[in-house]
Amino acid sequence: MKKLFILSLFSLFVGIASLQAQNLSSSYQTAVGLKIYPGAVSVKHFVNGNNAIEGLGYFWQYGFRLTGLYEIHGDINGAPGLKWYVGPGAHIGSYNNNWTRDYPNRNSGVAIGIDGVLGLDYKIKGAPLNVSFDWQPSFNLVGYSYFEGGWGGLGIRYTF
């Protein structure tokens, strides 16, 4: 029993050390954090090589919006840890009565549409942090149809 406990403790230590080593490199597999403007919870995961998926949950005064993005990343020569990215996506959300009150010509209710993203992603070497800055234009197709060019912003995430 004592040997099993020591072996388990050793395995746990090695696992944590390897995760920590990954966190301190200039790349990452998964990151969780916040995106500022208009304010979202962000989860980003590389599925293979330079291809990642990102899920965003926006919660704001006019309702909520869930967005999924498929991002293709490329290295920037001479800048370890810095990548550009671009990709398509989609969103679904719901506008509340505050939306109708402040914008009387627009419908509240369900909103479904398509998104794009263009940005920069930087993994800080020596720290388990990732910072991104992007532009996320979208076109709402269901509900009130309109183009929105003001989404996107600064993302700060903890990397795994």
N, C-alpha and C positions, 0 to 999 in steps of 0.2 A: 504494500500500500504506500509506503514511504517513497519507494522508487517511482511509482506511478505519479505521485504528487510532484516529485522533483522533475520528472520528465515533462509533465504538463506545464509546470512553471517555466521550464527552460523553453519549451515550444512557444509559449505565450510571449516570452521575452524576445525570442528571435522574430516572431511575427510582428511585434510592435516596432522592433528595430528596423525591419525591412520596410514597413510602411513609412516610418519616419525618414528613412533614406530616400524613398520615393518622393516624399513631400518636399525635400530640400533640393531636388534636382531642378532643371529648367523645363521639365515637362510634367504632365499629370494625366490621370485616367478619368477621374470624376471630381467635380467641384460643386459645392453647395453654398449659396449665399444670397445676397440681395442685389437688385438692380434699381438704381435710382433714376427715376422719371418714367412713368408717373409713380412708380414704386411697385416692385414685384419680388416674389420669392423665385430664385433661379436654381435649377439643377441642370448641370451640363455633364455629359458622359461621352467619351470617345468610344465609338463602336468598333472602329478599325483604322489603323494608320492615322490619317489626317481628317477623318470623317467623324463628326460628333452630332449628337442630338441634344437639344436644349428645351426644357420645359419651363414655362414662366407662368406664375399665378399672380395676376394683378388684382389688387383690392383697393378701390378708391371711392370717392364720394358719390359717383354715379353708378356703382355696381361692381361687377367683377368680370374678368376676362382670363381665359386659359389659352395659352399659345404654345404650339409645338413647332420647333424649327429644326431643319436638317442643315448642318453647317459643314462646308468644305474649307479646310484650313490649309494655308501655305506658309512656308518659312520666309522670313525676311533676312536676306544675306547680311552677315555682319552684326546681327542683333539676336544673340541666343535668348530663347524664351519668348521672343516676339513673333507673332503670326498674324497674318491677315485672314479674314474669313468672309464667306458669302454663302447665301443659300435661300431656299424657299421654306414656306411654312403655312400654317393655318391657325385660325383662332375661333373660339366660341365664347360667348359672354352673355351677360344680361345687364340691361340698363334699368335703373330704378326710377321712382317718381321724381327724384331730384333732377334727373336728366330732362324729363318732360317739363318740369317747372322752369328750369333755366334755359331750355331750348324748345319752346312750344311747337315749332314746326317739325320736330323730329320725334319719331315713335320710340316708346320705351319697349322693353321686352327682350326677346332673344336677338343676338347679333352673331352672325357667322360670316367669316371671310377668309381671305388669303393674305399672306404676309411675305415679306422678303427681309433679308438682313445683310448688312455690309458693315464690317468692323475690324477692330484690332484687338488681339488677345495677348496678354503678357503674364507669364508665370514667373514670379519673383524667385530667383535662385537663392537658396539658403533659408527660405521661409515657406510655409505651407499656404501661400496666398497667390491668388490669381486676380488680375484686374483686366477688365475689358471696357471698350468704348465702342458703341455701334449706333447705327441708324436702322430703324425697323419700320419702313413704310408698310401700310396695309390698305386693303380695299374691302370694305364691308359689303357683302352681297345680299345677306338676308337680314331683315329688319330695316333700319334706315340705311340706304345705300349711299356710301360716300368714300372718298379717298382720305386717308389720315397719314400725313407726312411727318408728324411730330413725335412718334414713339421711338424708343431707344434710350440710350444714355449710358451712364457709368455703372459697371457691375463689379462687385467685390465679393470674392468667394474663397472659402476654405477648401483646399485640395486634398484628395486622398490618393 
